[in-house]
Amino acid sequence: MRRYSFRRWRIIVYLISKMIPEKVLKRYEFLLYSAGIKFLAEEYITISILSSFGVLIGTYFVTKNILYALLGCVMALILLLIVYPNWRISKRIAEMEQMLPDAFFYLASTLRAGVSFPEALEDITRTKFGALTEEFRRTVEEVKKGKSIAEALRALALRNKRSPIIYRSMMIIIEALERGAPMADILVYVANDVRDILRIKHERKASTGMQAMFFIASSGFVGPLIVGMVSQLAAGLSAPGMGVVLPVDELKTILMLFVIIQGVISGIGIGIIREGSYFSGIKYSILLAIMAGVVFKVATSIKIL
């Protein structure tokens, strides 16, 4: 039985690998590698598709509404295939950005002690700077395989190009290294610059906290609650003897989609306000969409008339 299940699993993975272009699979596999997800691209895609079908079946049994079931399936697929890997990458990059100034200060102090730059890089691979240590370890391995230090550092910058802080810092260091500048002084300068940028980012998040709370309260709670109560009011007016006939089920479905779409748009707005990025708003969009849907369903269970 286990052999049969395993063989069937491999067949599904094989079919997925044949359906998706090889170029797309390679790019997605690089995304999974950057996120630290230890699956092949076709394996992770297969797991995501099967999981989303599970959500489809479960949502249909709970709601008895095919539209909600399809919506839950699509959201689960987007969450697993796109949001989760990118969230892990964003979390990893945020950790690396926080550790970057300390790592540069460590390198500068090592260089001032009379150690060469290659030896300083190898020394930092034995420290505890989290994901940044892993990146430096990979850089040292590439140098040992024959790459120049500048090429290996450039590869590190390209792997983390999603972070302007890491990419810009590494390119400055590469240029200084190629020009023969005093590396200890450059590293201290870049470390201080990164620290100032991180401080500005923290201040921006702190100063926009009230705006974000307004979006969360209005799109995640107050708006769905009011819309849900309005739909219940419409259902009460359509009761026998009231003399009004309204398409209550269709109206509830339309209003449900409305509050979810409003939550998605508000989440993107929060991402732009707090972090200056559309993509950063996706995590807020998902949370607000789920919150809005739950509040709407609770509001529709309230009997008004």
N, C-alpha and C positions, 0 to 999 in steps of 0.2 A: 504493500500500500504506500509506504514512504517512497519507494523507488518510483512508483507510478506518478505520485504527486510531484516529485522532484523533476521527473522527465517532462511532465506537463508544464511545469514552471519554466523549464529551459526552452520549451517550444514557444511559449508566449513571449519570452524575452527575445528569442530569435526572430519572431514575426515583427516585433516592435523595431528591432534593429534594421530590418529590411524595409520597413515602411517609412522610416525617417532618414533623410539624406545623411551621408557620412559626415559631411562638413558641419551640419547642425549638431550631430552627436558629439563631435570633437569639441566644439565650442561649449556645449553643455557640460561635457566631462571636465573641462577646465574650470567651469563655474563650480561644479561640485568639489573639485580639488581645492579651489580657493576657499570654499566654505568648510572644508574639513569633513565632508561627507564621503565615507569610504565605500562607495558603490560605483559600478560602471554606469554610464549614462543610460543605457537601455534597461538596466536593472532597476534603477531608481524611477525611471519613467513608468515601467511596468507596475511597480509598487504603488505609485501615485494614482495610476488609472484604476487599478483594482480597489484601492482605498476609496476613491471617489464614487465608484459603483456601490460600495458598501454604504456610503453616506446617502446615495440616491435611494437605495432600498429602505434604509432606516428612516429617512425623512418622510418617505411616502407612507410607511406604516404608522408613523406618529401623526402626520398632518392629513393624510388621505387626499392630498392635493398634489397633482403631478407637476404643477408649475413651481411650487415650493421645493419639491424634490429635485427638479432639474436645476433650480437656482442653487440649492445646497450642494449638488454635485459639481456644478461649475465653480462655485466658490472654493470647495475643497480641492479641486484640481489646481486652481490658480494658487491657492495657499501652499500646496505641497511642491508644485513645480517651479514657482517663481518667487513667492514671498519668503518661504522658509530658507532656501539657500541664500538669497540676497540679504535676509535678516542676519544670518550667521556671518556673512561677509562683513556687513556693516558693524556688527558687534566686534568682530575681530579687528577691523580697521580702527574702530574707536579705542580699543585696548592698546593697539600699537601707537596711535597718536599720543595717548597719555604717557606711554613709556618712552617715547622718542627723545624728549629733552634729557631725561636721566641717562639714556643710552649714549647720547652724544657727549654729555659731560664725562661719562665714564671713559669713552674713547679718548677724549682730550686729555684727561688726567693720565691715562696709560701712555699716550704719546709723549707727554711732558716728562714721564719717567725714563725716557730714552728707548722706548720700544718702537719698532718699525710699524708702519700702518698695517701690513698683512698680519703681523703677529698680534696687533691690537684687535683686529677683526676676529682672529681665531680665539683670542682670550675672551671676547664678549660672548662667544657661543657657550661658555661655561657659566654664564651668569643667569639670573632669573628675571628676564624681562618679558616673559610670556611669549605671545605669538611673534614678537619682534626678535627674540632669540632664535626661534625656528627659522625666520627669514635670513638672519645673518649666518646661521649654520648652513643653510642651502647655498648662500653666496660663497662661503668658504669652500664648500664641496665643489662648486663650479670652478673656482680658482685652481683647486688641486687637479681638476680634470683638464686644465690647459687654458681656460679663459683668463683674460687680463682682469685686474681688479675693477677697472672702469667698466668693462663689459658686464661683469657679474653684478656690479651695483646698478647698472642701467637695467638689467633684467629684473632686479628687485623693484626698481621704480616702476617698470612697466607692469609687473604683476599686481602692483597696488596703485595703479593709475586712478582708480576710483577715488582715492584720497588725494586731493590737491596738496595737502600739507606734506605727506610722505613723498609724493612725486617731486614737488618743487625742492624739498630739502635734499633729496638724493641727487637731483640734477645739479644743484649748487656745489655739492661735495665732489661730484664727478668732474665738474669744470675746474674746481680748485685743485683737484688731484692731477689733472692733465696739465695744468699751468704751473705746477710746482709751488703752489702757495703754501704758507705755514698751516698745516692741517689742524693743529690743536686750536689755533685762534679761530679758524673758520668754523670748526665744530662748536665752539663756545658761542660764536655769533649766531649760527643757525639754531642752536638749542634755545637761546634767549628769544629769537624770533618766533620759533614754534610755540614757546611758552606764552608769549604775548597773544598769538593768534588763538590759542586755546582759551585764554582768559576772556578774550572778546566774544568767543562763541558761547561761553558760559554766561556772560553778562547778557547776551542777546536772548538766550533761553529764559533767563530770570525775568527780564523786562517784558517778555511777551507771554508770561504765564497767565495773566488775566484774560487776554484775548483767546488763548487756547481753552481756558475754562468756560468762557462764554460759548464757544463753538460746541464744546462737549455737552454743556447743559442744554443748549437750545436744540441741537440736532440729535443728541443721543437720548434725551429724557423728555424735556418739555414738549417739543414738537411732536414726536411720536405719540405721547400721551394724549395730547389734544386731538390729533388726527384719529387716534383709535376711539376716543370717546365720541367724536363726530360720526364715525362709522356705526357705532352702537346706537346713536341717536337716529340715524337713518334706518337702522334695523327696527327700532321701536316704532317709528312712524309707518313702517310697512307692515306692522302687525295687523291681524284681522280686526276689522271694525274701525280702523283709523282712516280709511278712505284714500290712502296713498299707496301706490305700488312702485317700489324702487328695486333695481337689480342689486340687491344687498351683497351677494357673494362676489359678483364682478367688481363692485365698488370697493370691497375690502381688499381684494387682490391688487387693484390699481393703487390704493392708498398704501398698502404694504410695500409695493415696489417704489412708491414715491419717497417714503421715509428712508428706505435703504439707500436709494440713489442720493438723497440729501445727505445721509451720513457719509457716503463715499466722497462726495464733493467737499464736505466740511473737513474731512480728514486730510484731503489734499491741501486745503487751505491752511490747516494747522502746520503741515509740513513746510509749506512755503514761508509762513510767518516765523516759525521757530528755527528752521534749519536752512531756509532758502533753496529748497529742492522739492520738485514734484515727487520724485521717487521716495523721498523720506516720508511723504504723507501717506504712503500705501499702508503702513502699519497702523496709523491712526484711522484710515478709512475702514480697514477690516474690523477693528474694535468698535468703531461707531456704527457700522452697518449691523453688526451682531447685536449691539446694545439697543439700537433703534428697533430692530425686528422683535426682540424680546419684550421691550416696553410696549410696543404696538399690540402684540398678542395678549399681554396682560390687560391692556386698556380695553381691548375688544371683549374681554370676559366680564367686564363691569356692566351690570344691568342698570340702565338709566331710566328706561320707561317700562 
